[in-house]
Amino acid sequence: MDKQKLYIIITALGLLYPIIALFNLAGSFSEAAQAETVGRALQGYLASVWIVWVVVTVLAINFKWTTGRNLFFVVVYGIILVGFMVYGYYAQRLVSVFDLPNTFEDNHSYGIFAFLQNTVSAGILTGLLQAGVWWFTRRWHRR
């Protein structure tokens, strides 16, 4: 089995963790009457997305270092966008359903802010790692 297929299998297995956490989060809205329970499920989902980000980023770095291709970095950016978009939706839903206090007056700004906060930080970190791998795979930087 070649490296790309192995990395795809590891990535697919890793993505099961946020999917399971998402089902737990969605179920906590229907069965829980307390904001703390839903908040813990939301934190669990956020942690699962960040953990998968770390795992797939390590794979992307190794893949780019050995092959020079950005395939898994593209996958990382997709995980960032989709994972944190779902997080922003459920963060806004938590605030709306339980009528929690926040500094935003409309019904969607908190979710957008939560999405942007995590997406920008993960995107910048991923971009810096991708640029670092590109830089150190070039021989001309050692002159």
C-alpha positions in Angstrom: 0.0 0.0 0.0 1.4 3.4 -0.9 1.7 6.3 1.4 -1.1 8.3 -0.1 -3.7 5.5 0.4 -2.5 5.0 3.9 -2.8 8.7 4.7 -6.3 8.8 3.2 -7.4 5.9 5.4 -5.9 7.5 8.5 -7.7 10.8 7.6 -11.0 9.0 7.1 -10.7 7.2 10.4 -9.7 10.5 12.1 -12.8 12.2 10.7 -15.0 9.7 12.5 -14.1 11.4 15.8 -15.7 14.8 15.0 -18.6 13.1 13.3 -19.4 11.1 16.4 -18.9 14.3 18.5 -21.3 16.1 16.2 -24.0 13.4 16.7 -23.4 13.8 20.4 -23.8 17.5 20.1 -27.0 17.4 18.1 -28.5 14.8 20.5 -27.7 17.0 23.5 -30.0 19.7 22.2 -32.9 17.3 22.0 -32.4 15.5 25.3 -30.8 18.1 27.6 -32.7 20.9 29.3 -29.5 22.4 30.6 -27.1 24.8 28.8 -24.1 23.3 30.7 -24.7 19.8 29.1 -24.9 21.3 25.6 -21.9 23.5 26.3 -19.8 20.5 27.3 -20.9 18.7 24.1 -20.0 21.8 22.1 -16.6 22.0 23.7 -16.1 18.3 23.0 -16.9 18.9 19.3 -14.5 21.8 19.1 -11.8 19.7 20.7 -12.4 16.9 18.2 -12.0 19.3 15.3 -8.7 20.6 16.7 -7.4 17.1 17.4 -8.2 16.0 13.8 -6.6 19.2 12.6 -3.4 18.3 14.4 -3.4 14.7 13.1 -4.1 15.6 9.5 -1.7 18.5 9.5 1.1 16.2 10.6 0.2 13.9 7.7 0.1 16.9 5.3 3.5 18.1 6.5 5.0 14.6 6.0 3.3 14.2 2.6 4.5 17.6 1.3 8.0 17.0 2.6 8.4 13.6 0.9 6.4 14.2 -2.3 6.2 17.9 -2.7 2.4 17.8 -3.3 -0.2 19.8 -1.3 -3.0 17.3 -1.4 -3.4 16.9 2.3 -3.0 20.6 3.0 -6.1 21.1 0.8 -7.8 18.4 2.9 -6.8 20.3 6.1 -8.3 23.6 4.7 -11.5 21.7 3.9 -11.6 20.3 7.5 -11.1 23.8 8.9 -13.9 25.3 6.8 -16.5 22.6 7.3 -15.6 21.8 10.9 -15.7 25.3 12.2 -18.7 26.3 10.1 -20.6 23.5 12.0 -19.1 24.8 15.3 -20.3 28.3 14.6 -23.8 27.1 13.8 -24.1 25.1 17.0 -22.5 27.9 19.1 -25.1 30.3 17.8 -27.8 27.7 18.4 -26.7 27.3 22.0 -26.9 31.0 22.6 -30.3 31.3 20.9 -32.0 28.3 22.4 -30.9 29.0 26.0 -31.1 32.7 25.6 -27.6 33.2 26.9 -26.2 36.7 27.2 -23.8 37.9 24.6 -22.6 41.2 23.2 -24.3 40.8 19.8 -27.8 42.0 19.2 -28.8 40.0 16.2 -29.4 36.3 15.8 -26.3 35.2 13.9 -23.3 37.4 14.7 -22.1 35.2 17.6 -22.0 32.1 15.4 -20.2 34.0 12.6 -17.7 35.4 15.1 -17.1 31.9 16.6 -16.6 30.5 13.1 -14.2 33.3 12.1 -12.2 33.2 15.3 -11.3 29.5 14.9 -11.0 29.5 11.1 -8.6 32.4 11.0 -6.4 31.0 13.7 -6.3 27.5 12.2 -5.9 28.9 8.7 -2.9 31.1 9.6 -1.3 28.2 11.5 -1.8 25.9 8.6 -0.5 28.4 6.1 2.6 29.1 8.1 3.3 25.3 8.4 2.7 24.9 4.7 5.0 27.8 3.8 7.7 26.4 6.3 7.6 23.0 4.6 7.9 24.6 1.2 10.8 26.8 2.4 12.8 23.9 3.9 12.3 21.6 1.0 14.1 24.0 -1.3 17.9 23.8 -1.5 18.4 27.5 -2.3 17.6 28.7 1.2 20.8 27.0 2.5 23.2 29.1 0.4 
